[in-house]
Amino acid sequence: MALHLKWFTFNPFSENTYILYGDNKECILFDPGCSSASEENTLSTFIEEKQLTPTRLILTHAHIDHVLGVKFIAQKYKLKLEMHIDDLPIYESAGNVAKMYGVPFNQGPQPSNFLDEASKIELDGFSLSILHTPGHSPGSICFYSRHNNFVIGGDVLFNGSIGRTDLPGGDFDILSESIKTKLYTLPDQTRVFSGHGESTLIGNEKLNNPFVKA
Ligand SMILES: [Zn+2]
Protein backbone atom coordinates (compact mmCIF):
# COMPACT_ATOMS: atom_id res chain seq x y z
CA MET A 1 0.00 0.00 0.00
CA ALA A 2 1.35 3.36 -0.93
CA LEU A 3 0.27 6.77 -2.04
CA HIS A 4 0.28 7.61 -5.74
CA LEU A 5 1.35 10.89 -7.26
CA LYS A 6 0.38 12.17 -10.69
CA TRP A 7 1.39 15.52 -12.11
CA PHE A 8 0.58 17.69 -15.07
CA THR A 9 2.61 20.60 -16.37
CA PHE A 10 0.24 23.50 -16.99
CA ASN A 11 0.02 27.13 -18.08
CA PRO A 12 2.51 29.49 -19.78
CA PHE A 13 4.82 29.20 -16.74
CA SER A 14 5.18 25.38 -17.06
CA GLU A 15 3.98 24.82 -13.52
CA ASN A 16 3.58 21.32 -12.07
CA THR A 17 0.13 20.54 -10.66
CA TYR A 18 0.07 17.48 -8.38
CA ILE A 19 -2.67 14.98 -7.60
CA LEU A 20 -1.87 12.80 -4.61
CA TYR A 21 -4.17 9.83 -4.21
CA GLY A 22 -4.58 6.68 -2.19
CA ASP A 23 -5.86 3.19 -2.93
CA ASN A 24 -9.09 4.35 -1.28
CA LYS A 25 -9.56 6.76 -4.27
CA GLU A 26 -9.42 9.93 -2.21
CA CYS A 27 -7.13 12.60 -3.60
CA ILE A 28 -5.59 15.90 -2.60
CA LEU A 29 -4.94 18.55 -5.26
CA PHE A 30 -1.81 20.66 -4.88
CA ASP A 31 -1.25 23.90 -6.77
CA PRO A 32 -3.84 23.63 -9.54
CA GLY A 33 -2.30 25.64 -12.35
CA CYS A 34 -4.74 24.74 -15.12
CA SER A 35 -5.39 27.94 -17.05
CA SER A 36 -7.45 26.97 -20.10
CA ALA A 37 -10.49 24.83 -20.84
CA SER A 38 -8.26 22.14 -22.28
CA GLU A 39 -6.00 22.04 -19.19
CA GLU A 40 -9.06 21.98 -16.92
CA ASN A 41 -10.34 19.09 -18.99
CA THR A 42 -7.02 17.22 -18.73
CA LEU A 43 -7.14 17.46 -14.94
CA SER A 44 -10.80 16.59 -14.48
CA THR A 45 -10.61 13.72 -17.00
CA PHE A 46 -7.78 12.13 -15.04
CA ILE A 47 -9.82 12.43 -11.84
CA GLU A 48 -12.85 10.87 -13.52
CA GLU A 49 -10.95 8.05 -15.19
CA LYS A 50 -9.29 7.10 -11.92
CA GLN A 51 -12.66 7.55 -10.16
CA LEU A 52 -11.02 9.79 -7.57
CA THR A 53 -12.79 11.91 -5.00
CA PRO A 54 -10.94 15.18 -4.37
CA THR A 55 -11.03 15.95 -0.65
CA ARG A 56 -8.64 18.89 -0.24
CA LEU A 57 -7.24 21.78 -2.27
CA ILE A 58 -3.85 22.90 -0.99
CA LEU A 59 -1.22 25.43 -2.09
CA THR A 60 2.52 25.11 -1.53
CA HIS A 61 2.52 28.88 -2.03
CA ALA A 62 0.37 31.48 -3.76
CA HIS A 63 2.34 32.68 -6.79
CA ILE A 64 0.22 33.27 -9.87
CA ASP A 65 1.38 30.17 -11.76
CA HIS A 66 0.29 27.96 -8.84
CA VAL A 67 -3.19 29.44 -8.39
CA LEU A 68 -4.53 29.84 -11.95
CA GLY A 69 -6.83 26.82 -11.52
CA VAL A 70 -7.93 27.42 -7.93
CA LYS A 71 -11.34 28.85 -8.80
CA PHE A 72 -12.14 26.06 -11.25
CA ILE A 73 -11.13 23.28 -8.82
CA ALA A 74 -12.79 24.88 -5.79
CA GLN A 75 -16.08 25.22 -7.67
CA LYS A 76 -16.06 21.92 -9.53
CA TYR A 77 -15.24 19.78 -6.51
CA LYS A 78 -16.70 22.07 -3.82
CA LEU A 79 -13.39 22.31 -2.00
CA LYS A 80 -12.11 24.89 0.43
CA LEU A 81 -8.73 26.46 -0.15
CA GLU A 82 -5.91 25.73 2.29
CA MET A 83 -2.53 27.49 2.44
CA HIS A 84 -0.07 29.17 4.78
CA ILE A 85 -1.25 32.54 6.08
CA ASP A 86 2.04 34.28 5.25
CA ASP A 87 1.26 33.99 1.52
CA LEU A 88 -2.16 35.63 1.87
CA PRO A 89 -0.97 39.03 0.57
CA ILE A 90 0.48 37.27 -2.49
CA TYR A 91 -2.76 35.36 -3.04
CA GLU A 92 -4.80 38.54 -2.78
CA SER A 93 -2.61 40.34 -5.31
CA ALA A 94 -2.78 37.50 -7.86
CA GLY A 95 -5.29 39.39 -10.01
CA ASN A 96 -2.92 42.32 -10.49
CA VAL A 97 0.02 40.03 -11.18
CA ALA A 98 -2.03 38.14 -13.78
CA LYS A 99 -2.80 41.45 -15.50
CA MET A 100 0.89 42.32 -15.51
CA TYR A 101 1.72 39.03 -17.24
CA GLY A 102 -1.36 39.21 -19.46
CA VAL A 103 -2.74 35.84 -18.39
CA PRO A 104 -6.48 35.29 -17.93
CA PHE A 105 -7.34 34.82 -14.27
CA ASN A 106 -10.44 34.34 -12.16
CA GLN A 107 -9.82 35.01 -8.47
CA GLY A 108 -10.62 31.94 -6.38
CA PRO A 109 -12.21 31.83 -2.93
CA GLN A 110 -10.54 33.20 0.16
CA PRO A 111 -8.66 30.46 2.04
CA SER A 112 -10.77 28.72 4.67
CA ASN A 113 -7.98 26.97 6.51
CA PHE A 114 -4.44 28.12 7.19
CA LEU A 115 -1.80 25.43 7.40
CA ASP A 116 1.36 25.45 9.49
CA GLU A 117 3.79 22.87 10.84
CA ALA A 118 1.24 21.79 13.46
CA SER A 119 -1.40 20.97 10.83
CA LYS A 120 -2.22 17.40 9.89
CA ILE A 121 -2.55 16.10 6.34
CA GLU A 122 -4.00 12.58 6.27
CA LEU A 123 -4.70 10.51 3.18
CA ASP A 124 -5.66 6.84 3.08
CA GLY A 125 -3.99 6.08 6.40
CA PHE A 126 -0.81 7.98 5.59
CA SER A 127 0.18 11.27 7.10
CA LEU A 128 2.18 14.05 5.53
CA SER A 129 4.03 16.51 7.66
CA ILE A 130 4.27 20.17 6.78
CA LEU A 131 7.59 21.97 6.60
CA HIS A 132 7.52 25.76 6.63
CA THR A 133 10.22 26.75 4.14
CA PRO A 134 10.11 30.53 3.52
CA GLY A 135 12.49 32.38 1.23
CA HIS A 136 10.95 31.97 -2.22
CA SER A 137 7.79 33.35 -0.65
CA PRO A 138 7.08 33.94 3.06
CA GLY A 139 4.37 31.27 3.24
CA SER A 140 6.01 28.49 1.23
CA ILE A 141 5.31 25.07 2.70
CA CYS A 142 6.44 21.56 1.72
CA PHE A 143 4.56 18.30 2.30
CA TYR A 144 6.68 15.36 3.42
CA SER A 145 5.70 11.71 3.43
CA ARG A 146 8.25 9.74 5.43
CA HIS A 147 6.61 6.42 4.62
CA ASN A 148 6.46 7.10 0.88
CA ASN A 149 9.82 8.88 0.74
CA PHE A 150 8.84 12.03 -1.08
CA VAL A 151 8.29 15.70 -0.55
CA ILE A 152 5.99 17.96 -2.55
CA GLY A 153 8.19 21.01 -2.41
CA GLY A 154 6.69 23.86 -4.43
CA ASP A 155 9.30 26.32 -5.66
CA VAL A 156 11.78 25.95 -2.81
CA LEU A 157 14.26 23.43 -4.25
CA PHE A 158 14.55 22.34 -7.89
CA ASN A 159 16.58 19.76 -9.75
CA GLY A 160 19.87 21.64 -9.96
CA SER A 161 18.37 24.96 -8.88
CA ILE A 162 16.42 26.83 -6.22
CA GLY A 163 13.39 29.10 -6.18
CA ARG A 164 13.88 32.68 -7.29
CA THR A 165 14.18 35.21 -4.52
CA ASP A 166 13.60 38.45 -6.44
CA LEU A 167 9.81 38.45 -6.10
CA PRO A 168 8.04 40.34 -3.27
CA GLY A 169 8.78 38.64 0.06
CA GLY A 170 11.65 36.60 -1.39
CA ASP A 171 15.00 36.42 0.42
CA PHE A 172 18.01 34.30 -0.54
CA ASP A 173 19.44 33.93 2.97
CA ILE A 174 16.09 32.79 4.33
CA LEU A 175 15.60 30.38 1.42
CA SER A 176 19.07 28.94 1.86
CA GLU A 177 18.40 28.42 5.57
CA SER A 178 15.04 26.73 4.82
CA ILE A 179 16.67 24.33 2.36
CA LYS A 180 19.55 23.49 4.71
CA THR A 181 17.49 23.01 7.85
CA LYS A 182 14.21 21.60 6.53
CA LEU A 183 15.05 19.75 3.28
CA TYR A 184 18.71 18.73 3.41
CA THR A 185 17.95 17.12 6.78
CA LEU A 186 15.56 14.64 5.12
CA PRO A 187 16.88 11.19 4.11
CA ASP A 188 19.06 11.29 0.97
CA GLN A 189 16.70 9.00 -0.95
CA THR A 190 13.74 11.37 -0.48
CA ARG A 191 12.37 12.36 -3.88
CA VAL A 192 11.53 16.03 -4.30
CA PHE A 193 8.59 16.86 -6.56
CA SER A 194 8.99 20.52 -7.41
CA GLY A 195 6.74 23.21 -8.81
CA HIS A 196 8.70 23.28 -12.07
CA GLY A 197 10.85 20.78 -13.94
CA GLU A 198 11.90 17.23 -13.19
CA SER A 199 11.93 15.66 -9.74
CA THR A 200 15.20 15.10 -7.91
CA LEU A 201 16.59 13.41 -4.81
CA ILE A 202 17.67 15.20 -1.64
CA GLY A 203 20.99 13.33 -1.80
CA ASN A 204 21.64 14.59 -5.35
CA GLU A 205 20.94 18.20 -4.45
CA LYS A 206 23.10 18.06 -1.31
CA LEU A 207 25.99 16.95 -3.53
CA ASN A 208 25.36 18.89 -6.73
CA ASN A 209 23.08 21.88 -6.19
CA PRO A 210 25.13 24.90 -7.33
CA PHE A 211 23.16 27.43 -5.26
CA VAL A 212 22.79 25.91 -1.80
CA LYS A 213 25.46 23.58 -0.45
CA ALA A 214 24.69 21.08 2.30
ZN1 LIG B 1 6.64 30.47 -6.98
Residues whose N, C-alpha, C, O or C-beta is under 5 A from the ligand:
A	BS01	ZN	H63 D155
